[in-house]
Amino acid sequence: MKNKIIKTLNKIEDTALIVMFAAMVGIIFFQVVMRYVFNNSSSWSEELGKFLFVWLSWIGISIGHRRKEHIRITLVVDKLPPKWKIISEALSELVLIIICGITLYYGIMMIGIQKTTPYAGIKISTAWGYLSLVLGCGIFILRATVYFIESIKSLSDKDTIPEGESL
């Protein structure tokens, strides 16, 4: 059941990212053509492009974590014994959960504060921009929690820790 939910979430994230990226490229292309070919720029297209970029960034953060593609400094961790690598991984996930939890909390506060403030060009509430932060951090926390639990479980797995090394 957990794997099915995760796979569905992955598919939704990937599809949303592709659709938003295509829309952003199309809108920015439209803006460039309008500005440089027709000497007539539209206010909404530039703002909508930035709005989509913000959404892409926050969804991309979650996808990057899922694929474990974020930049990491592993100089010290690479020299640790296997048991301590796992502990380090678990602690890293815990720190990320805390940071994203704080960010999520303030994102929710900002949605409440900004719900009546519209973007000038696209005429929607700026709270929609902050919603991307809330969703991105929420999904990130889910993923980090799964990785944290997997790390903790692997500590109790005898096959994970080589012979001669104790827990």
TAWO-V822408 format. One record per pair of residues at least 12 apart in sequence whose ideal C-beta (glycine too) atoms are under 7 Angstrom apart, sorted by the first residue. I is the first residue (numbers start at 0). GAP is how many residues later the second one is. D is the distance in Angstrom with one decimal. If there is no record, write none. Layout:
i=I gap=GAP d=D
i=I gap=GAP d=D
This chain:
i=8 gap=130 d=6.9
i=9 gap=56 d=6.7
i=12 gap=46 d=5.9
i=12 gap=49 d=6.3
i=12 gap=50 d=5.7
i=15 gap=43 d=6.0
i=16 gap=39 d=6.4
i=16 gap=42 d=5.4
i=16 gap=43 d=6.6
i=16 gap=46 d=6.5
i=19 gap=32 d=5.1
i=19 gap=35 d=5.6
i=19 gap=36 d=5.4
i=20 gap=35 d=6.0
i=22 gap=29 d=5.9
i=23 gap=25 d=5.5
i=23 gap=28 d=4.0
i=23 gap=29 d=6.1
i=23 gap=32 d=6.7
i=26 gap=18 d=5.1
i=26 gap=21 d=5.4
i=26 gap=22 d=5.0
i=27 gap=21 d=4.6
i=29 gap=15 d=5.6
i=30 gap=14 d=4.1
i=30 gap=15 d=5.5
i=30 gap=18 d=6.6
i=42 gap=78 d=4.0
i=43 gap=77 d=4.3
i=43 gap=78 d=5.1
i=45 gap=75 d=7.0
i=46 gap=72 d=5.6
i=46 gap=73 d=6.9
i=46 gap=74 d=3.6
i=46 gap=75 d=5.2
i=47 gap=74 d=5.2
i=50 gap=71 d=6.6
i=50 gap=78 d=6.1
i=53 gap=75 d=5.5
i=53 gap=78 d=5.5
i=54 gap=77 d=4.3
i=57 gap=74 d=4.3
i=57 gap=75 d=5.5
i=57 gap=77 d=6.7
i=57 gap=78 d=2.9
i=58 gap=77 d=5.8
i=60 gap=75 d=5.3
i=60 gap=79 d=6.0
i=61 gap=74 d=5.5
i=61 gap=77 d=4.2
i=61 gap=78 d=4.8
i=61 gap=81 d=6.4
i=64 gap=75 d=5.6
i=64 gap=78 d=5.4
i=64 gap=79 d=6.7
i=65 gap=77 d=5.6
i=80 gap=84 d=6.0
i=81 gap=79 d=6.0
i=81 gap=80 d=5.9
i=81 gap=83 d=6.7
i=82 gap=78 d=5.3
i=82 gap=82 d=5.6
i=82 gap=84 d=6.6
i=85 gap=65 d=5.5
i=85 gap=68 d=5.6
i=85 gap=69 d=5.5
i=85 gap=74 d=6.8
i=88 gap=62 d=4.9
i=89 gap=58 d=5.6
i=89 gap=61 d=3.8
i=89 gap=62 d=5.8
i=92 gap=51 d=4.8
i=92 gap=54 d=4.9
i=92 gap=55 d=3.9
i=92 gap=58 d=6.5
i=93 gap=54 d=5.9
i=95 gap=48 d=4.8
i=96 gap=44 d=5.6
i=96 gap=47 d=4.8
i=96 gap=48 d=6.2
i=96 gap=51 d=6.7
i=99 gap=37 d=4.3
i=99 gap=40 d=4.9
i=99 gap=41 d=5.0
i=99 gap=44 d=6.9
i=100 gap=40 d=6.3
i=102 gap=30 d=6.8
i=102 gap=34 d=5.0
i=103 gap=30 d=6.0
i=103 gap=33 d=4.1
i=103 gap=34 d=6.0
i=103 gap=37 d=6.8
i=106 gap=23 d=5.3
i=106 gap=26 d=4.1
i=106 gap=27 d=4.4
i=106 gap=30 d=6.4
i=107 gap=26 d=5.8
i=109 gap=20 d=4.4
i=110 gap=16 d=4.4
i=110 gap=19 d=4.8
i=110 gap=20 d=6.2
i=110 gap=23 d=6.6
i=113 gap=12 d=4.3
i=113 gap=13 d=4.6
i=113 gap=16 d=6.1
i=114 gap=12 d=4.3
i=154 gap=12 d=6.2
